[in-house]
Amino acid sequence: MKQKLALIKNKAFLKKAGIVLAALLIIGALFFFLKTTDRVFIDDSVITAPIISVSATTNGRLRELDVTEGQLVKKGDVLAVVGSETLRTDNDALVILSNNQVGSTISTQTQLMQLIRPIDLRVTGTLDENKGLKNVRVGQVVSFTVDAFPGKTYWGYVDEISPSAKTTQLAFSISNERPTQQFLVYARFDTTKYPEIKNGMSAKLVVFTKTN
């Protein structure tokens, strides 16, 4: 008799446990749905800024190179002297590449350095065309994280979507499957609010598609 009662109790417990487990699974699925719906996730992202290339306007000897990689320069600062030409920066900028050929004769095709404007930093995400691209619009709110600062979330908005695919070369294959094209999604953020974010940092981007 006691064994039968224990068996009945065990069955009742297992039934209740099953109901609780099912309820938890449903709640978890609902939470996941609410957490992911109306959002596009772009894990392949990086912090970038448009590159400004600096070259001389006439051929001549590189007499001076006045900046080094990683140096911040102010508008009007001297960058280099080529022959009788003094090259100056038009904006506050960061030197990301410096080609030190002092003493050499260089042409107008020689790239002396590359600069970026820190104020122009953006999150650049690479998105497959079938992973929600059709729902992404300029002006939508985004959040993003950078690998260098785990656990911290930053905010911005979609600034631009590339009008053509990232790779334009045709890929020939014996397979009947069509290649998936990738597009760039750019997100702007307040660089003065997040000064710790640097050019080249890896990031992950989330676009909230119902915010415009």
MDAnalysis code that builds the backbone (N, CA, C; Angstrom):
import MDAnalysis as mda
import numpy as np

u = mda.Universe.empty(636, n_residues=212, atom_resindex=np.repeat(np.arange(212), 3), trajectory=True)
u.add_TopologyAttr("name", ["N", "CA", "C"] * 212)
u.add_TopologyAttr("resid", np.arange(1, 213))
u.add_TopologyAttr("resname", ["MET", "LYS", "GLN", "LYS", "LEU", "ALA", "LEU", "ILE", "LYS", "ASN", "LYS", "ALA", "PHE", "LEU", "LYS", "LYS", "ALA", "GLY", "ILE", "VAL", "LEU", "ALA", "ALA", "LEU", "LEU", "ILE", "ILE", "GLY", "ALA", "LEU", "PHE", "PHE", "PHE", "LEU", "LYS", "THR", "THR", "ASP", "ARG", "VAL", "PHE", "ILE", "ASP", "ASP", "SER", "VAL", "ILE", "THR", "ALA", "PRO", "ILE", "ILE", "SER", "VAL", "SER", "ALA", "THR", "THR", "ASN", "GLY", "ARG", "LEU", "ARG", "GLU", "LEU", "ASP", "VAL", "THR", "GLU", "GLY", "GLN", "LEU", "VAL", "LYS", "LYS", "GLY", "ASP", "VAL", "LEU", "ALA", "VAL", "VAL", "GLY", "SER", "GLU", "THR", "LEU", "ARG", "THR", "ASP", "ASN", "ASP", "ALA", "LEU", "VAL", "ILE", "LEU", "SER", "ASN", "ASN", "GLN", "VAL", "GLY", "SER", "THR", "ILE", "SER", "THR", "GLN", "THR", "GLN", "LEU", "MET", "GLN", "LEU", "ILE", "ARG", "PRO", "ILE", "ASP", "LEU", "ARG", "VAL", "THR", "GLY", "THR", "LEU", "ASP", "GLU", "ASN", "LYS", "GLY", "LEU", "LYS", "ASN", "VAL", "ARG", "VAL", "GLY", "GLN", "VAL", "VAL", "SER", "PHE", "THR", "VAL", "ASP", "ALA", "PHE", "PRO", "GLY", "LYS", "THR", "TYR", "TRP", "GLY", "TYR", "VAL", "ASP", "GLU", "ILE", "SER", "PRO", "SER", "ALA", "LYS", "THR", "THR", "GLN", "LEU", "ALA", "PHE", "SER", "ILE", "SER", "ASN", "GLU", "ARG", "PRO", "THR", "GLN", "GLN", "PHE", "LEU", "VAL", "TYR", "ALA", "ARG", "PHE", "ASP", "THR", "THR", "LYS", "TYR", "PRO", "GLU", "ILE", "LYS", "ASN", "GLY", "MET", "SER", "ALA", "LYS", "LEU", "VAL", "VAL", "PHE", "THR", "LYS", "THR", "ASN"])
u.atoms.positions = np.array([
    [0.832, -1.206, 0.000],
    [0.000, 0.000, 0.000],
    [0.873, 1.265, 0.000],
    [1.859, 1.267, 0.861],
    [2.764, 2.416, 0.945],
    [3.504, 2.626, -0.376],
    [3.867, 1.500, -1.011],
    [4.575, 1.600, -2.280],
    [3.693, 2.226, -3.358],
    [2.380, 1.842, -3.338],
    [1.442, 2.407, -4.309],
    [1.276, 3.910, -4.091],
    [1.175, 4.330, -2.808],
    [1.027, 5.757, -2.494],
    [2.263, 6.544, -2.930],
    [3.434, 5.952, -2.689],
    [4.673, 6.607, -3.079],
    [4.745, 6.743, -4.599],
    [4.280, 5.686, -5.308],
    [4.289, 5.710, -6.772],
    [3.348, 6.787, -7.300],
    [2.154, 6.875, -6.671],
    [1.181, 7.891, -7.087],
    [1.742, 9.292, -6.847],
    [2.386, 9.469, -5.687],
    [2.981, 10.773, -5.363],
    [4.086, 11.126, -6.358],
    [4.892, 10.121, -6.686],
    [5.975, 10.357, -7.641],
    [5.432, 10.757, -9.011],
    [4.349, 10.082, -9.442],
    [3.732, 10.417, -10.726],
    [3.163, 11.832, -10.699],
    [2.523, 12.187, -9.560],
    [1.961, 13.532, -9.436],
    [3.072, 14.581, -9.445],
    [4.174, 14.263, -8.777],
    [5.315, 15.195, -8.746],
    [5.912, 15.370, -10.134],
    [6.078, 14.246, -10.823],
    [6.644, 14.304, -12.164],
    [5.734, 15.080, -13.114],
    [4.413, 14.916, -12.943],
    [3.468, 15.644, -13.781],
    [3.581, 17.146, -13.545],
    [3.638, 17.512, -12.234],
    [3.787, 18.936, -11.898],
    [5.116, 19.488, -12.416],
    [6.164, 18.683, -12.258],
    [7.477, 19.115, -12.728],
    [7.469, 19.307, -14.241],
    [6.768, 18.405, -14.940],
    [6.658, 18.528, -16.388],
    [5.921, 19.793, -16.796],
    [4.851, 20.102, -16.055],
    [4.076, 21.316, -16.348],
    [4.933, 22.555, -16.124],
    [5.668, 22.573, -15.004],
    [6.542, 23.707, -14.691],
    [7.615, 23.867, -15.761],
    [8.220, 22.741, -16.177],
    [9.260, 22.775, -17.189],
    [8.717, 23.302, -18.517],
    [7.520, 22.832, -18.888],
    [6.901, 23.295, -20.129],
    [6.619, 24.791, -20.067],
    [6.140, 25.249, -18.903],
    [5.856, 26.674, -18.730],
    [7.138, 27.497, -18.858],
    [8.226, 26.995, -18.263],
    [9.504, 27.695, -18.350],
    [10.007, 27.759, -19.791],
    [9.831, 26.666, -20.529],
    [10.252, 26.644, -21.931],
    [9.451, 27.647, -22.751],
    [8.146, 27.723, -22.479],
    [7.298, 28.674, -23.209],
    [7.709, 30.107, -22.889],
    [7.946, 30.367, -21.600],
    [8.366, 31.712, -21.185],
    [9.706, 32.063, -21.817],
    [10.624, 31.097, -21.814],
    [11.930, 31.324, -22.414],
    [11.833, 31.612, -23.906],
    [10.984, 30.853, -24.594],
    [10.797, 31.066, -26.030],
    [10.180, 32.432, -26.304],
    [9.202, 32.821, -25.457],
    [8.573, 34.133, -25.616],
    [9.570, 35.251, -25.366],
    [10.387, 35.081, -24.343],
    [11.415, 36.096, -24.027],
    [12.399, 36.217, -25.186],
    [12.808, 35.073, -25.738],
    [13.747, 35.083, -26.864],
    [13.122, 35.763, -28.075],
    [11.835, 35.479, -28.318],
    [11.145, 36.096, -29.453],
    [11.074, 37.609, -29.290],
    [10.689, 38.059, -28.092],
    [10.596, 39.497, -27.839],
    [11.969, 40.154, -27.894],
    [12.990, 39.388, -27.529],
    [14.354, 39.923, -27.493],
    [14.940, 40.048, -28.892],
    [14.478, 39.240, -29.819],
    [15.090, 39.203, -31.146],
    [14.208, 39.767, -32.255],
    [12.905, 39.859, -32.043],
    [12.032, 40.367, -33.086],
    [12.282, 41.848, -33.311],
    [12.113, 42.276, -34.536],
    [12.305, 43.676, -34.919],
    [13.735, 44.152, -34.678],
    [14.679, 43.229, -34.728],
    [16.083, 43.572, -34.575],
    [16.908, 42.841, -35.631],
    [17.943, 43.505, -36.093],
    [18.887, 42.880, -37.020],
    [20.256, 42.878, -36.352],
    [20.845, 41.701, -36.259],
    [22.131, 41.543, -35.578],
    [23.253, 41.485, -36.624],
    [24.254, 42.344, -36.442],
    [25.399, 42.383, -37.361],
    [26.664, 42.186, -36.525],
    [27.061, 40.932, -36.392],
    [28.222, 40.607, -35.552],
    [29.546, 41.005, -36.205],
    [29.590, 40.980, -37.529],
    [30.819, 41.305, -38.249],
    [30.896, 42.827, -38.437],
    [31.362, 43.525, -37.412],
    [31.411, 44.990, -37.435],
    [32.752, 45.487, -36.921],
    [33.102, 46.708, -37.312],
    [34.372, 47.299, -36.894],
    [34.217, 48.810, -36.851],
    [35.008, 49.463, -36.000],
    [35.005, 50.923, -35.911],
    [35.941, 51.475, -36.983],
    [35.427, 52.342, -37.851],
    [36.239, 52.899, -38.930],
    [35.902, 54.377, -39.140],
    [36.728, 55.031, -39.937],
    [36.481, 56.404, -40.371],
    [37.021, 56.550, -41.783],
    [36.446, 57.436, -42.585],
    [36.968, 57.650, -43.942],
    [38.436, 58.052, -43.904],
    [39.226, 57.462, -44.789],
    [40.671, 57.727, -44.821],
    [40.972, 58.931, -45.714],
    [41.798, 59.820, -45.210],
    [42.253, 60.988, -45.961],
    [43.701, 60.724, -46.382],
    [43.929, 60.623, -47.685],
    [45.283, 60.397, -48.204],
    [45.953, 61.736, -48.494],
    [47.227, 61.845, -48.138],
    [47.983, 63.084, -48.329],
    [49.127, 62.841, -49.294],
    [49.171, 63.642, -50.356],
    [50.255, 63.582, -51.346],
    [50.642, 65.003, -51.729],
    [51.823, 65.145, -52.300],
    [52.268, 66.454, -52.783],
    [51.561, 66.785, -54.091],
    [51.457, 68.064, -54.401],
    [50.816, 68.476, -55.656],
    [51.826, 68.607, -56.790],
    [53.121, 68.585, -56.445],
    [54.179, 68.633, -57.463],
    [55.285, 67.649, -57.079],
    [56.015, 67.179, -58.045],
    [57.147, 66.296, -57.766],
    [58.248, 67.085, -57.056],
    [58.979, 66.421, -56.186],
    [60.067, 67.100, -55.495],
    [60.672, 66.230, -54.418],
    [61.706, 66.753, -53.761],
    [62.383, 66.008, -52.694],
    [61.643, 66.208, -51.380],
    [61.445, 65.104, -50.671],
    [60.806, 65.170, -49.355],
    [61.829, 65.701, -48.348],
    [61.681, 66.957, -48.004],
    [62.650, 67.600, -47.121],
    [62.330, 67.349, -45.654],
    [61.032, 67.304, -45.322],
    [60.619, 67.096, -43.935],
    [59.394, 66.192, -43.883],
    [59.326, 65.367, -42.865],
    [58.109, 64.636, -42.526],
    [57.880, 64.906, -41.050],
    [56.880, 65.719, -40.739],
    [56.749, 66.288, -39.396],
    [55.787, 65.550, -38.478],
    [55.249, 64.410, -38.914],
    [54.306, 63.669, -38.081],
    [54.665, 62.189, -38.086],
    [54.163, 61.483, -37.094],
    [54.374, 60.035, -36.998],
    [53.035, 59.346, -36.803],
    [53.015, 58.045, -37.032],
    [51.781, 57.278, -36.855],
    [51.288, 57.378, -35.414],
    [49.982, 57.587, -35.267],
    [49.378, 57.692, -33.957],
    [49.328, 59.107, -33.408],
    [49.875, 60.053, -34.160],
    [49.917, 61.445, -33.691],
    [48.623, 62.179, -34.032],
    [48.124, 62.950, -33.076],
    [46.980, 63.823, -33.308],
    [47.487, 65.171, -33.797],
    [46.896, 65.677, -34.863],
    [47.300, 66.970, -35.410],
    [46.103, 67.911, -35.419],
    [46.407, 69.186, -35.340],
    [45.382, 70.220, -35.355],
    [45.301, 70.854, -36.744],
    [44.173, 71.466, -37.039],
    [43.996, 72.144, -38.308],
    [45.104, 73.182, -38.506],
    [45.783, 73.114, -39.649],
    [46.851, 74.053, -39.949],
    [48.235, 73.558, -39.607],
    [48.343, 72.434, -38.880],
    [49.660, 71.901, -38.533],
    [50.413, 71.464, -39.798],
    [51.747, 71.625, -39.767],
    [52.578, 71.189, -40.883],
    [52.715, 69.670, -40.854],
    [52.464, 69.051, -41.995],
    [52.586, 67.601, -42.118],
    [53.924, 67.210, -42.750],
    [54.294, 67.929, -43.807],
    [55.523, 67.601, -44.523],
    [55.905, 68.780, -45.416],
    [57.163, 68.743, -45.854],
    [57.653, 69.732, -46.817],
    [58.248, 68.979, -47.990],
    [57.679, 69.215, -49.166],
    [58.154, 68.579, -50.398],
    [58.623, 69.684, -51.340],
    [59.925, 69.739, -51.623],
    [60.461, 70.824, -52.436],
    [60.172, 72.153, -51.751],
    [59.453, 73.021, -52.437],
    [59.072, 74.311, -51.856],
    [57.641, 74.310, -51.323],
    [56.999, 73.133, -51.380],
    [55.595, 73.029, -50.951],
    [55.494, 72.548, -49.508],
    [54.731, 73.279, -48.698],
    [54.465, 72.871, -47.316],
    [53.055, 72.305, -47.235],
    [52.959, 71.055, -46.820],
    [51.658, 70.393, -46.708],
    [51.133, 70.564, -45.283],
    [49.901, 71.040, -45.167],
    [49.269, 71.247, -43.870],
    [47.943, 70.489, -43.812],
    [47.495, 70.183, -42.613],
    [46.223, 69.497, -42.455],
    [45.073, 70.489, -42.489],
    [43.979, 70.084, -43.121],
    [42.801, 70.942, -43.233],
    [41.872, 70.814, -42.031],
    [42.074, 69.757, -41.238],
    [41.180, 69.492, -40.112],
    [41.972, 68.881, -38.956],
    [41.371, 68.896, -37.769],
    [41.914, 68.102, -36.675],
    [41.852, 66.639, -37.109],
    [42.939, 65.911, -36.935],
    [42.981, 64.557, -37.479],
    [43.956, 63.682, -36.697],
    [43.899, 62.380, -36.993],
    [44.791, 61.385, -36.417],
    [45.579, 60.742, -37.545],
    [46.897, 60.687, -37.400],
    [47.756, 60.049, -38.401],
    [47.730, 58.538, -38.175],
    [47.287, 57.786, -39.174],
    [47.246, 56.326, -39.030],
    [48.311, 55.633, -39.875],
    [48.934, 56.375, -40.807],
    [50.007, 55.804, -41.618],
    [50.940, 56.922, -42.047],
    [52.240, 56.685, -41.913],
    [53.233, 57.697, -42.280],
    [54.335, 57.031, -43.094],
    [54.609, 57.569, -44.287],
    [55.579, 56.996, -45.209],
    [56.859, 57.833, -45.162],
    [57.799, 57.411, -44.352],
    [59.018, 58.191, -44.126],
    [60.046, 57.925, -45.229],
    [60.100, 58.871, -46.175],
    [61.086, 58.792, -47.253],
    [61.869, 60.100, -47.341],
    [62.171, 60.664, -46.191],
    [62.888, 61.942, -46.163],
    [64.197, 61.830, -46.950],
    [64.400, 62.808, -47.831],
    [65.591, 62.811, -48.671],
    [65.358, 62.247, -50.051],
    [64.254, 61.527, -50.222],
    [63.957, 60.916, -51.520],
    [63.137, 61.872, -52.378],
    [63.276, 61.708, -53.674],
    [62.444, 62.457, -54.612],
    [61.145, 61.683, -54.822],
    [60.051, 62.348, -54.588],
    [58.755, 61.671, -54.670],
    [57.889, 62.358, -55.724],
    [56.895, 61.628, -56.183],
    [55.981, 62.153, -57.204],
    [54.635, 62.467, -56.570],
    [53.767, 63.018, -57.375],
    [52.415, 63.335, -56.895],
    [51.609, 62.065, -56.630],
    [52.099, 60.939, -57.122],
    [51.404, 59.663, -56.911],
    [51.804, 59.008, -55.589],
    [52.842, 59.534, -54.948],
    [53.321, 58.945, -53.694],
    [52.415, 59.356, -52.544],
    [51.914, 58.376, -51.847],
    [51.081, 58.653, -50.679],
    [51.992, 58.850, -49.469],
    [52.031, 60.061, -48.966],
    [52.922, 60.364, -47.846],
    [52.365, 59.889, -46.519],
    [51.050, 59.992, -46.378],
    [50.435, 59.585, -45.109],
    [48.939, 59.412, -45.281],
    [48.342, 58.754, -44.295],
    [46.895, 58.620, -44.222],
    [46.417, 59.199, -42.899],
    [45.318, 59.939, -42.948],
    [44.729, 60.546, -41.765],
    [43.268, 60.132, -41.651],
    [42.748, 60.207, -40.450],
    [41.306, 60.114, -40.241],
    [40.890, 61.220, -39.293],
    [39.648, 61.615, -39.370],
    [39.094, 62.562, -38.412],
    [38.370, 61.762, -37.335],
    [38.824, 61.769, -36.086],
    [38.153, 60.996, -35.034],
    [36.667, 61.296, -34.920],
    [36.275, 62.524, -35.261],
    [34.863, 62.892, -35.177],
    [34.023, 62.124, -36.202],
    [34.697, 61.549, -37.229],
    [33.986, 60.818, -38.283],
    [33.924, 59.315, -38.033],
    [34.369, 58.853, -36.869],
    [34.323, 57.419, -36.577],
    [32.886, 56.901, -36.648],
    [32.734, 55.721, -37.250],
    [31.427, 55.068, -37.342],
    [31.600, 53.570, -37.111],
    [30.483, 52.913, -36.818],
    [30.479, 51.457, -36.779],
    [30.137, 50.980, -38.186],
    [31.010, 50.161, -38.751],
    [30.786, 49.629, -40.097],
    [30.487, 48.142, -39.983],
    [29.267, 47.753, -40.312],
    [28.861, 46.361, -40.208],
    [28.683, 45.727, -41.566],
    [29.071, 44.460, -41.699],
    [28.896, 43.702, -42.937],
    [27.716, 42.760, -42.759],
    [26.670, 42.963, -43.589],
    [25.414, 42.226, -43.422],
    [25.073, 41.453, -44.690],
    [24.790, 40.147, -44.530],
    [24.322, 39.349, -45.660],
    [22.967, 39.875, -46.129],
    [22.743, 39.845, -47.427],
    [21.513, 40.400, -47.983],
    [20.252, 39.683, -47.493],
    [20.394, 38.424, -47.068],
    [19.231, 37.658, -46.610],
    [19.127, 37.579, -45.086],
    [19.857, 38.447, -44.385],
    [19.836, 38.431, -42.918],
    [19.165, 39.684, -42.336],
    [18.212, 40.248, -43.089],
    [17.465, 41.386, -42.568],
    [17.793, 42.712, -43.214],
    [18.584, 42.696, -44.271],
    [18.968, 43.944, -44.939],
    [17.745, 44.743, -45.384],
    [16.704, 44.054, -45.857],
    [15.516, 44.741, -46.374],
    [14.806, 45.557, -45.293],
    [15.077, 45.247, -44.021],
    [14.410, 45.957, -42.925],
    [15.236, 47.109, -42.347],
    [16.457, 47.254, -42.815],
    [17.350, 48.279, -42.272],
    [17.152, 49.589, -43.025],
    [16.978, 50.687, -42.280],
    [16.760, 52.003, -42.865],
    [17.642, 53.040, -42.181],
    [18.000, 54.077, -42.925],
    [18.743, 55.194, -42.354],
    [17.892, 55.862, -41.273],
    [18.516, 56.178, -40.145],
    [17.829, 56.831, -39.044],
    [17.401, 55.899, -37.927],
    [17.423, 54.584, -38.163],
    [17.033, 53.638, -37.123],
    [18.040, 53.635, -35.977],
    [17.531, 53.445, -34.767],
    [18.381, 53.396, -33.575],
    [19.204, 52.109, -33.585],
    [20.448, 52.207, -33.151],
    [21.303, 51.029, -33.024],
    [21.936, 51.006, -31.638],
    [22.265, 49.828, -31.196],
    [23.157, 49.657, -30.045],
    [24.343, 48.849, -30.533],
    [25.476, 49.023, -29.879],
    [26.643, 48.234, -30.278],
    [27.575, 48.047, -29.091],
    [28.357, 47.014, -29.181],
    [29.385, 46.727, -28.185],
    [30.722, 46.626, -28.909],
    [31.793, 46.869, -28.185],
    [33.136, 46.690, -28.743],
    [33.877, 45.683, -27.874],
    [34.663, 44.859, -28.524],
    [35.351, 43.782, -27.808],
    [36.287, 44.302, -26.724],
    [36.799, 45.510, -26.927],
    [37.766, 46.063, -25.979],
    [37.130, 46.429, -24.632],
    [35.798, 46.622, -24.635],
    [35.107, 47.019, -23.403],
    [33.892, 46.117, -23.194],
    [34.132, 44.859, -22.826],
    [33.029, 43.907, -22.667],
    [32.046, 44.356, -21.586],
    [30.754, 44.141, -21.871],
    [29.721, 44.472, -20.897],
    [29.182, 45.880, -21.017],
    [29.786, 46.711, -21.873],
    [29.323, 48.086, -22.030],
    [28.600, 48.236, -23.364],
    [27.440, 48.885, -23.320],
    [26.629, 49.089, -24.520],
    [26.646, 50.553, -24.923],
    [26.818, 50.782, -26.231],
    [26.835, 52.134, -26.791],
    [25.630, 52.307, -27.715],
    [25.294, 53.579, -27.995],
    [24.103, 53.849, -28.799],
    [24.407, 54.810, -29.934],
    [23.656, 54.655, -31.025],
    [23.810, 55.530, -32.176],
    [22.626, 55.360, -33.112],
    [22.851, 55.605, -34.404],
    [21.785, 55.472, -35.396],
    [22.390, 55.112, -36.750],
    [21.582, 54.464, -37.584],
    [22.040, 54.097, -38.921],
    [22.250, 55.368, -39.733],
    [23.445, 55.525, -40.251],
    [23.826, 56.732, -40.979],
    [23.825, 56.531, -42.487],
    [24.126, 55.294, -42.906],
    [24.258, 55.029, -44.341],
    [24.193, 53.527, -44.588],
    [23.672, 53.155, -45.744],
    [23.673, 51.761, -46.199],
    [24.294, 51.759, -47.592],
    [25.292, 50.923, -47.800],
    [25.986, 50.935, -49.092],
    [25.004, 50.621, -50.226],
    [25.073, 51.381, -51.329],
    [24.141, 51.175, -52.436],
    [24.451, 49.955, -53.290],
    [25.637, 49.380, -53.113],
    [26.008, 48.191, -53.876],
    [26.681, 47.180, -52.961],
    [26.779, 45.962, -53.423],
    [27.346, 44.887, -52.613],
    [28.820, 45.134, -52.334],
    [29.288, 44.567, -51.234],
    [30.674, 44.730, -50.814],
    [31.635, 44.179, -51.849],
    [31.331, 43.023, -52.436],
    [32.162, 42.413, -53.464],
    [31.405, 42.450, -54.779],
    [31.963, 43.136, -55.761],
    [31.279, 43.289, -57.042],
    [31.780, 42.315, -58.099],
    [32.904, 41.626, -57.803],
    [33.426, 40.666, -58.769],
    [32.531, 39.436, -58.830],
    [32.312, 38.930, -60.042],
    [31.478, 37.751, -60.209],
    [32.252, 36.499, -59.812],
    [31.601, 35.620, -59.054],
    [32.222, 34.363, -58.639],
    [31.609, 33.233, -59.459],
    [32.415, 32.526, -60.234],
    [31.919, 31.445, -61.064],
    [32.054, 30.119, -60.318],
    [30.999, 29.328, -60.360],
    [30.989, 28.062, -59.637],
    [30.162, 27.055, -60.414],
    [30.518, 25.776, -60.261],
    [29.728, 24.729, -60.903],
    [28.447, 24.474, -60.131],
    [28.326, 25.040, -58.931],
    [27.133, 24.865, -58.122],
    [26.001, 25.727, -58.666],
    [24.769, 25.265, -58.470],
    [23.600, 26.036, -58.887],
    [23.212, 27.094, -57.851],
    [23.860, 27.054, -56.684],
    [23.531, 28.004, -55.635],
    [24.058, 29.386, -55.979],
    [23.202, 30.376, -55.798],
    [23.614, 31.757, -56.054],
    [24.391, 32.282, -54.853],
    [25.481, 33.022, -55.071],
    [26.258, 33.540, -53.943],
    [25.468, 34.587, -53.169],
    [25.651, 34.592, -51.861],
    [25.001, 35.595, -51.011],
    [25.846, 36.854, -50.994],
    [25.240, 37.978, -51.370],
    [25.959, 39.240, -51.401],
    [25.938, 39.899, -50.023],
    [26.952, 40.701, -49.760],
    [27.070, 41.399, -48.478],
    [27.068, 42.907, -48.698],
    [26.412, 43.608, -47.783],
    [26.325, 45.064, -47.857],
    [26.845, 45.675, -46.568],
    [27.342, 46.903, -46.679],
    [27.861, 47.609, -45.512],
    [26.791, 48.506, -44.917],
    [26.660, 48.419, -43.597],
    [25.739, 49.282, -42.848],
    [26.581, 50.145, -41.919],
    [26.431, 51.458, -42.037],
    [27.225, 52.392, -41.232],
    [26.344, 53.004, -40.147],
    [26.860, 53.031, -38.932],
    [26.125, 53.628, -37.813],
    [26.948, 54.748, -37.195],
    [26.342, 55.904, -37.057],
    [26.992, 57.065, -36.452],
    [26.741, 57.064, -34.947],
    [27.703, 57.590, -34.182],
    [27.533, 57.735, -32.740],
    [28.233, 59.010, -32.282],
    [27.941, 59.430, -31.064],
    [28.529, 60.660, -30.516],
    [29.953, 60.366, -30.061],
    [30.928, 60.758, -30.859],
    [32.326, 60.451, -30.529],
    [32.815, 61.209, -29.302],
    [32.199, 62.343, -28.992],
    [32.607, 63.091, -27.799],
    [32.087, 62.418, -26.532],
    [30.998, 61.671, -26.664],
    [30.419, 60.964, -25.518],
    [31.165, 59.666, -25.233],
    [31.744, 59.075, -26.277],
    [32.448, 57.802, -26.142],
    [33.894, 57.947, -26.621],
    [34.720, 58.743, -25.951],
    [36.088, 58.997, -26.429],
    [36.989, 57.774, -26.372],
    [36.586, 56.752, -25.632],
    [37.430, 55.561, -25.514],
    [37.394, 54.684, -26.768],
    [36.427, 54.904, -27.647],
    [36.307, 54.099, -28.859],
    [37.347, 54.547, -29.880],
    [38.116, 53.584, -30.388],
    [39.229, 53.893, -31.285],
    [39.031, 53.247, -32.664],
    [39.690, 53.827, -33.632],
    [39.662, 53.300, -34.993],
    [40.200, 51.867, -35.033],
    [39.478, 50.980, -35.710],
    [39.925, 49.602, -35.879],
    [39.403, 48.623, -34.848],
    [38.709, 49.088, -33.803],
    [38.189, 48.172, -32.781],
    [37.092, 47.278, -33.367],
    [37.100, 46.006, -32.953],
    [36.057, 45.072, -33.371],
    [34.778, 45.361, -32.594],
    [33.630, 45.200, -33.272],
    [32.358, 45.551, -32.649],
    [31.260, 44.580, -33.080],
    [30.128, 44.651, -32.380],
    [28.915, 43.933, -32.747],
    [27.777, 44.944, -32.723],
    [26.945, 44.917, -33.769],
    [25.938, 45.951, -33.985],
    [24.541, 45.327, -33.971],
    [23.599, 46.048, -33.353],
    [22.191, 45.633, -33.364],
    [21.364, 46.804, -33.867],
    [20.566, 46.563, -34.910],
    [19.699, 47.595, -35.476],
    [18.269, 47.346, -35.024],
    [17.627, 48.356, -34.445],
    [16.231, 48.264, -34.005],
    [15.356, 48.773, -35.145],
    [14.752, 47.845, -35.871],
    [14.113, 48.173, -37.141],
    [12.773, 48.884, -37.002],
    [12.214, 48.972, -35.811],
    [10.921, 49.625, -35.624],
    [11.073, 51.027, -35.026],
    [12.231, 51.616, -35.176],
    [12.483, 52.915, -34.523],
    [12.462, 54.088, -35.497],
    [11.964, 53.876, -36.703],
    [11.734, 55.023, -37.596],
    [10.683, 54.695, -38.621],
])
